[in-house]
Amino acid sequence: MSATLRPEEFDAVYDRWQALMPDSAVDNVFVAPHIQRIWWRRFGSGFDLHMLSASDGSDTFGFAPLMAGNGTLRFIGGDDFFDYHDFPVRRGSEPQFFGLLCDYLADLDWDTVELSSVPGGSPTLEYLPAAAKARGMKVEMTVGEVTPVAQLPASWDEYVSGLSKKARHELRRKLRRLEDADRSRQYLCGDDEIAGCMEQFFRLMRSSSPDKDAFLNPERIGFFQDLAAELSERNEFRLYFLDYECSPVASCICIDYGDSYLLYNSGYDPEFSALSVGLLNKALSIRDAIEQGKRSFNFLKGNERYKYDLGGLDRGVRNVHLTR
């Protein structure tokens, strides 16, 4: 039986999509269905769903999680919440999948296709442009933001020793200063305390900067709360706090997915910036990741200086733009 690409409802593909993820070359949490379904339920009402499954009749080998609005077709999920986007496709099936996808696009009414934040090295960047051009589409690829990633060794001491001389000295100095201040500790919020902990997280996130304060409107707060509940149930949510004198002064969310921690968002109390509480909370989260046997710590989008001080090395993403 020949392979086909067909539209489906989100819930109808959920289990098959989840089962496919380990066999995909782009197995990361932002491409997984549980986080995308959260976004769709919160923000999808203004878009037309184009959830496509590729099947050879007996087996589904790929998905296209797309949505359309105002003549533009794009990935589900906005860039303000998703650091990566991609097509989950079984390894080895990419040429067939992208041929089917471009056949579908050729018959669909759209003005532009905007596919943002595709990870460098993704099969999408290899196969989609050729398939689109073969069907008369114009393809433009641009460089997106960097996502620094630190590779993690087997021990904390080895990690610290691998930092640059200046960064290593500064981290040790700041940790000693925090320890000398006494009454400080980092801790992980328990799953049964997530709702209350998230309120503290929002407080610290708001206090970090006017931009973060403006970002946290009711709809986005709802998304964060849904995300915390879903990922906690899946044991993928890590909410770290740094206390000073019995009060939370810094917090960060890490997503535990596969062999990596992903630093999703953070906040801190500026009154304690002299103690570098925001940076140290992240550093101690890296220590926990190492203790959990993780192989990398992904700082996600942005080129903030602290990411490189903590050992991050740039990984790029690409944006793919299709027109007729």
Residue frames relative to the residue before (quaternion, step in Angstrom):
aa qw qx qy qz dx dy dz
M 1.0000 0.0000 0.0000 0.0000 0.00 0.00 0.00
S 0.4377 -0.7077 0.4842 0.2706 3.59 -0.86 0.91
A 0.5505 -0.6245 0.4495 0.3239 3.55 -1.18 0.62
T 0.1094 -0.7896 0.6025 0.0389 3.53 -1.15 0.71
L 0.2381 -0.7207 0.6285 0.1698 3.53 -1.32 0.41
R 0.0525 0.8309 -0.5486 0.0773 3.58 -0.62 1.06
P 0.5176 -0.6244 0.4829 0.3302 3.59 -1.16 0.58
E 0.0158 -0.7880 0.6154 -0.0125 3.56 -1.12 0.74
E 0.5305 -0.5834 0.4960 0.3637 3.53 -1.34 0.14
F 0.6545 -0.5515 0.3470 0.3835 3.57 -1.14 0.67
D 0.7157 0.4599 -0.2765 0.4470 3.58 0.71 -1.03
A 0.6174 0.5723 -0.3459 0.4143 3.60 1.11 -0.61
V 0.7426 0.3906 -0.2251 0.4953 3.60 1.10 -0.63
Y 0.4210 0.7694 -0.4351 0.2037 3.58 1.26 -0.40
D 0.7197 0.4500 -0.2711 0.4538 3.61 0.64 -1.05
R 0.6601 0.4982 -0.3152 0.4655 3.60 0.94 -0.82
W 0.6295 0.5327 -0.3193 0.4669 3.56 1.04 -0.81
Q 0.6613 0.5044 -0.3078 0.4620 3.58 0.88 -0.94
A 0.6704 0.5073 -0.2980 0.4521 3.59 0.96 -0.86
L 0.6581 0.5329 -0.3063 0.4348 3.58 1.11 -0.64
M 0.5358 0.6964 -0.3961 0.2667 3.58 1.05 -0.75
P 0.6875 0.4811 -0.3309 0.4317 3.69 0.72 -0.81
D 0.6919 0.4645 -0.2742 0.4799 3.60 1.20 -0.47
S 0.5803 0.5813 -0.3677 0.4362 3.58 1.32 0.06
A 0.5066 -0.6453 0.4805 0.3099 3.56 -1.14 0.65
V 0.7261 0.3774 -0.2241 0.5293 3.61 1.23 -0.27
D 0.1949 0.8040 -0.5337 0.1754 3.58 0.90 0.95
N 0.3453 0.6903 -0.5798 0.2609 3.56 -0.12 1.32
V 0.6853 -0.5535 0.2851 0.3779 3.54 -1.13 0.67
F 0.6542 0.5293 -0.3342 0.4245 3.63 1.01 -0.62
V 0.6673 0.4582 -0.2924 0.5093 3.57 1.26 -0.32
A 0.5474 0.6342 -0.3823 0.3899 3.59 1.27 -0.27
P 0.5824 -0.6460 0.3643 0.3329 3.62 -1.02 0.71
H 0.6260 0.5738 -0.3776 0.3692 3.62 0.96 -0.65
I 0.6904 0.4394 -0.2972 0.4918 3.61 0.98 -0.69
Q 0.6434 0.5160 -0.3337 0.4565 3.59 1.06 -0.66
R 0.6321 0.5260 -0.3439 0.4534 3.60 1.03 -0.68
I 0.5933 0.5539 -0.3631 0.4575 3.60 1.08 -0.68
W 0.6701 0.4938 -0.3025 0.4644 3.58 0.87 -0.96
W 0.6707 0.5181 -0.3114 0.4297 3.58 0.84 -0.97
R 0.6668 0.4981 -0.3081 0.4608 3.58 0.93 -0.82
R 0.6913 0.4702 -0.2752 0.4746 3.59 1.09 -0.65
F 0.8521 0.1864 -0.0196 0.4887 3.58 0.79 -1.01
G 0.5456 0.6922 -0.3709 0.2926 3.60 1.20 -0.17
S 0.4828 0.7155 -0.4287 0.2670 3.60 1.17 -0.27
G 0.6966 0.4759 -0.2836 0.4559 3.60 1.11 -0.49
F 0.6924 0.4480 -0.2568 0.5040 3.58 1.29 0.08
D 0.4082 -0.6473 0.5762 0.2870 3.53 -1.36 0.31
L 0.3796 -0.7449 0.5081 0.2072 3.55 -0.78 1.07
H 0.0185 -0.7431 0.6688 0.0125 3.53 -1.09 0.88
M 0.1009 0.7863 -0.5917 0.1460 3.55 0.38 1.29
L 0.0378 -0.8381 0.5414 -0.0547 3.54 -0.33 1.30
S 0.1250 -0.7715 0.6188 0.0796 3.56 -1.06 0.77
A 0.2513 -0.7495 0.5969 0.1371 3.54 -1.05 0.83
S 0.0566 0.8128 -0.5696 0.1082 3.55 -0.70 1.11
D 0.3210 -0.7207 0.5759 0.2141 3.53 -1.22 0.55
G 0.7107 -0.4289 0.2358 0.5054 3.54 1.27 0.38
S 0.8021 0.2108 -0.1028 0.5493 3.55 0.91 -0.90
D 0.7990 0.1942 -0.0616 0.5657 3.54 1.19 -0.46
T 0.3050 -0.7280 0.5853 0.1854 3.57 -1.03 0.85
F 0.0996 -0.8454 0.5246 0.0124 3.58 -0.68 1.05
G 0.8222 0.0483 -0.0523 0.5647 3.60 1.20 0.15
F 0.1732 -0.7695 0.6083 0.0881 3.53 -1.30 0.48
A 0.1762 -0.7370 0.6424 0.1147 3.51 -1.25 0.64
P 0.1050 -0.8149 0.5687 0.0397 3.63 -0.18 1.24
L 0.1815 0.8145 -0.5163 0.1923 3.55 0.21 1.32
M 0.0854 -0.7603 0.6401 0.0701 3.53 -1.33 0.35
A 0.2451 -0.7776 0.5667 0.1184 3.56 -1.19 0.58
G 0.1516 0.7664 -0.6159 0.1020 3.53 -1.16 0.73
N 0.8488 0.0411 -0.0638 0.5232 3.58 -0.94 0.93
G 0.7299 -0.4617 0.2353 0.4457 3.56 0.96 0.89
T 0.6671 0.4738 -0.2978 0.4917 3.60 1.26 -0.01
L 0.2271 -0.7445 0.6175 0.1130 3.52 -1.01 0.95
R 0.0916 0.8014 -0.5803 0.1121 3.57 -0.83 1.01
F 0.6560 -0.4840 0.3925 0.4259 3.53 -1.33 0.11
I 0.5395 -0.5606 0.5098 0.3671 3.55 -1.25 0.47
G 0.7501 0.3688 -0.2832 0.4702 3.56 -1.02 0.83
G 0.3401 -0.7571 0.5235 0.1924 3.54 -0.82 0.96
D 0.6114 -0.5748 0.4080 0.3597 3.54 -1.23 0.44
D 0.5841 0.5774 -0.3898 0.4165 3.60 1.19 -0.26
F 0.7527 0.3274 -0.2062 0.5327 3.60 1.25 -0.24
F 0.7580 0.3374 -0.1735 0.5306 3.61 1.12 -0.65
D 0.2741 -0.7807 0.5433 0.1421 3.56 -0.74 1.05
Y 0.7599 0.1758 -0.1251 0.6131 3.59 1.25 -0.36
H 0.0492 -0.7416 0.6660 0.0627 3.52 -1.32 0.52
D 0.1904 0.7862 -0.5776 0.1099 3.57 -1.15 0.53
F 0.4960 -0.6104 0.5254 0.3247 3.51 -1.42 0.00
P 0.2803 -0.7506 0.5661 0.1938 3.64 -0.66 0.99
V 0.0936 0.7945 -0.5823 0.1443 3.55 -0.47 1.27
R 0.5104 -0.6394 0.4713 0.3295 3.57 -0.97 0.81
R 0.5590 -0.6171 0.4401 0.3362 3.56 -0.96 0.90
G 0.7751 0.3096 -0.2602 0.4855 3.54 -0.91 0.99
S 0.6969 0.4561 -0.2664 0.4852 3.58 1.23 -0.39
E 0.3851 0.7726 -0.4496 0.2294 3.59 1.27 -0.02
P 0.6595 0.5013 -0.3585 0.4304 3.69 0.76 -0.80
Q 0.6668 0.4896 -0.3014 0.4742 3.59 0.95 -0.85
F 0.6554 0.5276 -0.3200 0.4355 3.58 0.90 -0.90
F 0.7324 0.4324 -0.2671 0.4530 3.60 0.71 -0.99
G 0.5624 0.5559 -0.3902 0.4716 3.58 1.21 -0.35
L 0.6614 0.4946 -0.2947 0.4806 3.57 0.95 -0.90
L 0.6493 0.5269 -0.3212 0.4446 3.57 0.94 -0.88
C 0.7034 0.4554 -0.2814 0.4677 3.59 0.84 -0.88
D 0.5667 0.5452 -0.3867 0.4818 3.60 1.16 -0.43
Y 0.6473 0.5154 -0.3057 0.4710 3.57 0.99 -0.87
L 0.6724 0.4974 -0.2977 0.4602 3.57 0.90 -0.93
A 0.6233 0.5657 -0.3439 0.4161 3.58 1.02 -0.76
D 0.7327 0.4068 -0.2225 0.4982 3.59 1.12 -0.67
L 0.6147 0.5690 -0.3347 0.4316 3.60 1.27 -0.14
D 0.4379 -0.6867 0.5181 0.2612 3.55 -1.16 0.67
W 0.2944 0.7299 -0.5706 0.2344 3.60 -0.55 1.16
D 0.4366 -0.6809 0.5235 0.2679 3.54 -1.26 0.44
T 0.7891 -0.0472 0.0669 0.6087 3.57 0.94 -0.95
V 0.2187 -0.7074 0.6485 0.1766 3.52 -1.36 0.36
E 0.0646 -0.8056 0.5887 -0.0154 3.56 -0.59 1.20
L 0.0071 0.8030 -0.5924 0.0640 3.57 -0.34 1.26
S 0.0730 -0.8508 0.5202 -0.0104 3.56 -0.10 1.31
S 0.8649 0.2206 -0.1316 0.4312 3.51 -1.42 0.34
V 0.2496 0.7417 -0.5711 0.2479 3.57 0.82 0.99
P 0.4667 -0.7081 0.4387 0.2973 3.64 -0.65 1.02
G 0.5377 -0.6025 0.4819 0.3400 3.54 -1.07 0.73
G 0.7592 0.3295 -0.2566 0.4992 3.57 -0.89 0.89
S 0.4812 0.6683 -0.4407 0.3574 3.58 1.26 -0.08
P 0.5492 -0.6047 0.4563 0.3528 3.62 -1.06 0.64
T 0.5296 0.6313 -0.4106 0.3904 3.60 1.16 -0.47
L 0.6867 0.4911 -0.2875 0.4524 3.57 0.92 -0.88
E 0.6593 0.4906 -0.3065 0.4803 3.57 1.20 -0.42
Y 0.8112 0.3437 -0.1461 0.4500 3.58 0.75 -1.04
L 0.6395 0.5615 -0.3526 0.3891 3.62 0.94 -0.73
P 0.6673 0.5077 -0.3520 0.4160 3.67 0.72 -0.83
A 0.6678 0.4979 -0.3136 0.4559 3.60 0.90 -0.86
A 0.6605 0.5024 -0.3114 0.4629 3.59 0.95 -0.87
A 0.6594 0.5056 -0.3128 0.4601 3.60 0.96 -0.81
K 0.6657 0.5006 -0.3090 0.4590 3.60 0.89 -0.88
A 0.6308 0.5446 -0.3332 0.4410 3.58 1.05 -0.74
R 0.7229 0.3831 -0.2275 0.5280 3.58 1.24 -0.42
G 0.6646 -0.5801 0.2756 0.3819 3.54 1.17 0.63
M 0.5133 0.6360 -0.4326 0.3806 3.59 1.20 0.25
K 0.3890 -0.6812 0.5671 0.2512 3.53 -1.25 0.51
V 0.1601 -0.8058 0.5688 0.0385 3.56 -0.92 0.94
E 0.0046 0.7617 -0.6479 0.0093 3.54 -0.98 0.92
M 0.1035 -0.7862 0.6078 0.0410 3.56 -0.92 0.95
T 0.0665 -0.7992 0.5974 0.0042 3.55 -0.88 0.98
V 0.5265 -0.6258 0.4806 0.3164 3.54 -1.26 0.46
G 0.2383 -0.7709 0.5764 0.1292 3.56 -0.90 0.94
E 0.7511 -0.3690 0.2815 0.4696 3.54 -1.28 -0.33
V 0.4915 -0.6330 0.5054 0.3199 3.54 -1.25 0.44
T 0.1656 -0.7433 0.6369 0.1201 3.54 -1.29 0.48
P 0.2174 -0.8147 0.5218 0.1295 3.62 0.05 1.23
V 0.0869 -0.7839 0.6147 0.0052 3.55 -1.05 0.89
A 0.2143 -0.7497 0.6127 0.1290 3.57 -1.01 0.88
Q 0.3184 -0.7185 0.5863 0.1967 3.55 -0.90 0.96
L 0.2693 -0.8088 0.5114 0.1087 3.56 -0.80 1.02
P 0.3335 -0.7321 0.5598 0.1984 3.58 -0.90 0.93
A 0.7254 -0.4615 0.3028 0.4113 3.56 -1.27 -0.16
S 0.8068 0.1867 -0.0939 0.5526 3.61 1.13 -0.44
W 0.6255 -0.5456 0.4208 0.3661 3.53 -1.29 0.49
D 0.6458 0.5231 -0.3289 0.4485 3.58 0.90 -0.86
E 0.6560 0.4997 -0.3115 0.4721 3.57 0.98 -0.82
Y 0.6212 0.5387 -0.3359 0.4595 3.57 1.05 -0.74
V 0.6835 0.4803 -0.2930 0.4651 3.59 0.79 -1.01
S 0.6561 0.5215 -0.3117 0.4477 3.58 0.98 -0.83
G 0.6718 0.5141 -0.2919 0.4462 3.58 1.17 -0.55
L 0.5232 0.6185 -0.4241 0.4048 3.59 1.25 -0.09
S 0.6328 -0.4992 0.3991 0.4371 3.57 -1.22 0.25
K 0.6727 -0.5186 0.3333 0.4093 3.57 -1.18 0.56
K 0.6887 0.4782 -0.2904 0.4612 3.58 0.86 -0.94
A 0.6739 0.4932 -0.3026 0.4594 3.60 0.89 -0.93
R 0.6323 0.5328 -0.3264 0.4580 3.58 1.03 -0.79
H 0.6622 0.5018 -0.3018 0.4676 3.56 0.92 -0.90
E 0.6797 0.4982 -0.2935 0.4512 3.58 0.89 -0.93
L 0.6526 0.5110 -0.3270 0.4540 3.59 0.94 -0.82
R 0.6681 0.4868 -0.3097 0.4698 3.58 0.88 -0.86
R 0.6442 0.5257 -0.3237 0.4515 3.58 0.97 -0.80
K 0.6857 0.4849 -0.2835 0.4630 3.56 0.92 -0.92
L 0.6338 0.5161 -0.3356 0.4684 3.57 1.04 -0.70
R 0.6432 0.5098 -0.3266 0.4688 3.60 0.98 -0.80
R 0.6511 0.5206 -0.3243 0.4471 3.57 0.94 -0.86
L 0.6509 0.4997 -0.3170 0.4755 3.57 1.00 -0.78
E 0.6586 0.4994 -0.3087 0.4707 3.59 0.97 -0.82
D 0.6493 0.5147 -0.3197 0.4597 3.59 1.01 -0.75
A 0.6110 0.5621 -0.3517 0.4324 3.56 1.15 -0.60
D 0.3034 -0.7908 0.4779 0.2327 3.58 1.30 -0.37
R 0.8181 0.2613 -0.2139 0.4655 3.51 -1.36 0.29
S 0.5328 0.5668 -0.4511 0.4375 3.57 0.92 0.92
R 0.1056 0.7813 -0.6106 0.0756 3.56 -1.13 0.66
Q 0.2754 -0.7056 0.6174 0.2122 3.51 -1.25 0.49
Y 0.0345 0.7976 -0.6015 0.0295 3.57 -1.03 0.73
L 0.4265 -0.6818 0.5480 0.2302 3.50 -1.34 0.48
C 0.4373 -0.6958 0.5026 0.2686 3.57 -0.81 0.98
G 0.4218 -0.7116 0.5055 0.2455 3.57 -0.89 0.92
D 0.6248 -0.5730 0.3770 0.3730 3.56 -1.12 0.65
D 0.6832 0.4799 -0.2946 0.4650 3.60 1.07 -0.66
E 0.6938 0.4432 -0.2683 0.5003 3.60 1.29 -0.02
I 0.3371 0.8052 -0.4555 0.1746 3.57 1.32 0.00
A 0.6535 0.5359 -0.3437 0.4094 3.61 0.81 -0.91
G 0.7002 0.4508 -0.2720 0.4822 3.59 0.86 -0.91
C 0.6376 0.5315 -0.3255 0.4527 3.56 1.02 -0.77
M 0.6304 0.5400 -0.3440 0.4389 3.59 1.00 -0.72
E 0.6038 0.5416 -0.3659 0.4563 3.60 1.05 -0.61
Q 0.6436 0.4952 -0.3124 0.4929 3.60 1.02 -0.77
F 0.6273 0.5372 -0.3338 0.4544 3.56 1.01 -0.79
F 0.6585 0.5031 -0.3149 0.4628 3.60 0.88 -0.89
R 0.6218 0.5418 -0.3427 0.4499 3.60 1.00 -0.78
L 0.7053 0.4559 -0.2663 0.4731 3.57 0.86 -0.95
M 0.6207 0.5310 -0.3438 0.4632 3.58 1.04 -0.72
R 0.6521 0.5164 -0.3149 0.4572 3.59 0.92 -0.87
S 0.6947 0.4953 -0.2831 0.4382 3.57 0.92 -0.90
S 0.5524 0.6581 -0.3842 0.3380 3.60 1.19 -0.49
S 0.7925 -0.1497 0.1491 0.5721 3.57 0.93 -0.89
P 0.6057 -0.5542 0.4169 0.3901 3.60 -1.16 0.45
D 0.6188 0.5521 -0.3524 0.4337 3.61 1.05 -0.69
K 0.6793 0.4722 -0.2974 0.4766 3.57 0.92 -0.85
D 0.6054 0.5475 -0.3512 0.4586 3.56 1.08 -0.69
A 0.6821 0.4778 -0.2834 0.4755 3.58 0.92 -0.90
F 0.6130 0.5782 -0.3396 0.4179 3.58 1.08 -0.72
L 0.7123 0.4831 -0.2574 0.4393 3.57 0.97 -0.88
N 0.0919 0.7711 -0.6179 0.1230 3.55 0.26 1.28
P 0.7219 -0.4589 0.2687 0.4427 3.66 -1.16 0.28
E 0.6494 0.5224 -0.3354 0.4392 3.62 0.95 -0.78
R 0.6893 0.4681 -0.2866 0.4729 3.59 0.94 -0.83
I 0.5907 0.5382 -0.3659 0.4770 3.57 1.09 -0.61
G 0.6377 0.5291 -0.3216 0.4582 3.58 0.99 -0.82
F 0.6320 0.5203 -0.3346 0.4669 3.58 1.01 -0.77
F 0.6514 0.5120 -0.3162 0.4622 3.59 0.87 -0.91
Q 0.6652 0.5004 -0.3110 0.4587 3.58 0.94 -0.83
D 0.6413 0.5051 -0.3200 0.4808 3.58 0.99 -0.79
L 0.6443 0.5297 -0.3146 0.4531 3.55 0.99 -0.88
A 0.6538 0.5169 -0.3143 0.4545 3.58 0.91 -0.91
A 0.6689 0.5007 -0.3042 0.4574 3.57 0.93 -0.87
E 0.6902 0.4851 -0.2844 0.4554 3.59 0.86 -0.95
L 0.7150 0.4466 -0.2707 0.4648 3.58 0.79 -0.98
S 0.5937 0.5490 -0.3715 0.4562 3.61 1.09 -0.57
E 0.6474 0.5178 -0.3161 0.4614 3.57 0.98 -0.83
R 0.7180 0.4159 -0.2368 0.5054 3.57 1.12 -0.66
N 0.4214 -0.7214 0.4377 0.3324 3.59 1.34 0.04
E 0.4939 0.6501 -0.4264 0.3894 3.56 1.02 0.86
F 0.6382 0.5439 -0.3083 0.4493 3.58 1.28 -0.11
R 0.0073 -0.7808 0.6239 -0.0341 3.56 -0.86 1.05
L 0.0223 -0.7965 0.6030 -0.0378 3.56 -0.53 1.22
Y 0.1098 -0.8275 0.5506 -0.0041 3.54 -0.33 1.34
F 0.0888 -0.7650 0.6354 0.0562 3.52 -1.16 0.75
L 0.1928 -0.7171 0.6538 0.1456 3.50 -1.28 0.59
D 0.1755 -0.7924 0.5805 0.0662 3.55 -0.68 1.17
Y 0.0299 -0.7516 0.6580 0.0352 3.52 -1.20 0.65
E 0.8250 -0.0510 -0.0331 0.5618 3.54 -0.69 1.17
C 0.7129 -0.5126 0.2272 0.4212 3.53 0.92 1.15
S 0.6664 0.4484 -0.3217 0.5013 3.62 1.18 0.34
P 0.4794 -0.6609 0.4847 0.3136 3.63 -0.98 0.77
V 0.0698 -0.8192 0.5693 0.0065 3.58 -0.75 1.06
A 0.7834 0.0876 -0.0797 0.6101 3.60 1.26 -0.16
S 0.0091 -0.7928 0.6089 -0.0252 3.53 -1.16 0.67
C 0.0468 0.7857 -0.6168 -0.0035 3.56 -1.20 0.47
I 0.3252 -0.7078 0.5972 0.1912 3.51 -1.23 0.69
C 0.0405 -0.7574 0.6514 0.0197 3.52 -0.96 0.97
I 0.2608 -0.7301 0.6086 0.1687 3.55 -1.07 0.76
D 0.2403 -0.7654 0.5881 0.1028 3.54 -0.79 1.12
Y 0.1976 0.7862 -0.5523 0.1945 3.56 -0.22 1.29
G 0.8292 0.0229 -0.0553 0.5558 3.55 -0.67 1.09
D 0.7659 -0.3291 0.2602 0.4872 3.56 -0.85 -0.97
S 0.6732 0.4858 -0.2801 0.4821 3.58 1.22 0.39
Y 0.2744 -0.6532 0.6654 0.2350 3.48 -1.42 0.35
L 0.1491 -0.7701 0.6155 0.0765 3.56 -1.05 0.86
L 0.3328 -0.7540 0.5384 0.1754 3.57 -0.68 1.14
Y 0.1837 -0.8581 0.4740 0.0728 3.56 -0.05 1.33
N 0.7620 -0.2271 0.1494 0.5877 3.59 0.96 -0.81
S 0.1152 -0.8083 0.5771 0.0206 3.55 -1.22 0.40
G 0.0349 -0.7806 0.6227 0.0417 3.53 -1.36 0.20
Y 0.0290 -0.7933 0.6080 0.0146 3.56 -1.23 0.39
D 0.5020 -0.6251 0.5098 0.3122 3.52 -1.33 0.33
P 0.4098 -0.7482 0.4620 0.2425 3.63 -0.46 1.15
E 0.5557 0.6151 -0.4017 0.3892 3.60 1.13 -0.43
F 0.7405 0.3642 -0.2072 0.5255 3.57 1.24 -0.44
S 0.2952 0.7897 -0.4937 0.2132 3.57 1.21 0.42
A 0.5764 0.5940 -0.3846 0.4087 3.60 1.11 -0.53
L 0.6863 0.4450 -0.2750 0.5053 3.58 1.20 -0.48
S 0.3898 -0.7467 0.4592 0.2821 3.60 1.31 0.08
V 0.1490 0.8514 -0.4955 0.0864 3.57 1.04 0.75
G 0.6215 0.5476 -0.3543 0.4340 3.60 1.04 -0.66
L 0.6807 0.4780 -0.2830 0.4777 3.57 0.87 -0.96
L 0.6868 0.4938 -0.3007 0.4405 3.58 0.86 -0.90
N 0.6102 0.5356 -0.3630 0.4572 3.58 1.03 -0.62
K 0.6496 0.4946 -0.3118 0.4859 3.57 1.03 -0.76
A 0.6404 0.5256 -0.3292 0.4529 3.59 0.94 -0.84
L 0.6803 0.4740 -0.2932 0.4760 3.58 0.94 -0.84
S 0.5875 0.5417 -0.3653 0.4775 3.58 1.19 -0.44
I 0.6088 0.5251 -0.3403 0.4877 3.57 1.11 -0.68
R 0.6225 0.5352 -0.3406 0.4582 3.59 0.98 -0.79
D 0.6569 0.4960 -0.3139 0.4732 3.58 0.95 -0.83
A 0.6198 0.5417 -0.3443 0.4515 3.59 1.01 -0.79
I 0.6413 0.5148 -0.3178 0.4719 3.57 0.99 -0.83
E 0.6662 0.5018 -0.3002 0.4628 3.57 0.93 -0.89
Q 0.6739 0.4676 -0.2883 0.4941 3.59 1.17 -0.53
G 0.5506 -0.6568 0.3727 0.3557 3.59 1.27 0.10
K 0.3758 0.7329 -0.4930 0.2804 3.60 1.18 0.38
R 0.4123 -0.7400 0.4901 0.2056 3.54 -1.12 0.72
S 0.8073 0.0822 -0.0501 0.5822 3.59 1.17 -0.35
F 0.2122 -0.7219 0.6448 0.1343 3.51 -1.38 0.45
N 0.1594 -0.8153 0.5551 0.0416 3.55 -0.41 1.29
F 0.2855 -0.7867 0.5291 0.1401 3.58 -0.59 1.18
L 0.3620 -0.7602 0.4585 0.2841 3.57 1.34 -0.17
K 0.8237 -0.3374 0.1480 0.4310 3.56 -1.34 -0.02
G 0.6608 0.5009 -0.3972 0.3932 3.51 -1.17 0.76
N 0.2785 -0.7795 0.5462 0.1284 3.54 -1.07 0.79
E 0.1543 0.8088 -0.5487 0.1452 3.59 1.00 0.80
R 0.6224 -0.6089 0.3590 0.3362 3.55 -1.00 0.91
Y 0.6456 0.5581 -0.3453 0.3904 3.59 0.89 -0.86
K 0.5920 0.5882 -0.3719 0.4066 3.60 1.09 -0.62
Y 0.6883 0.4521 -0.2689 0.4995 3.57 1.04 -0.77
D 0.6020 0.5469 -0.3533 0.4623 3.58 1.12 -0.63
L 0.7217 0.4012 -0.2314 0.5145 3.57 1.15 -0.62
G 0.7102 -0.5278 0.2416 0.3983 3.57 1.16 0.56
G 0.4288 0.7204 -0.4597 0.2931 3.59 1.22 0.15
L 0.1214 -0.7510 0.6458 0.0654 3.52 -1.16 0.76
D 0.5611 -0.6685 0.3780 0.3091 3.56 -0.87 0.99
R 0.0126 -0.7003 0.7127 0.0385 3.45 -1.28 0.76
G 0.3162 -0.7925 0.4985 0.1529 3.54 -0.90 0.90
V 0.2016 -0.7138 0.6444 0.1859 3.51 -1.40 0.21
R 0.2654 -0.7552 0.5813 0.1460 3.55 -1.27 0.47
N 0.2689 -0.7240 0.6120 0.1703 3.52 -1.24 0.57
V 0.1750 -0.7867 0.5879 0.0695 3.58 -0.88 0.99
H 0.0911 -0.8010 0.5914 -0.0178 3.55 -0.73 1.15
L 0.0739 -0.8053 0.5882 0.0020 3.58 -0.67 1.16
T 0.0148 0.7561 -0.6543 -0.0046 3.56 -1.12 0.75
R 0.6164 -0.5500 0.4123 0.3841 3.55 -1.31 0.31
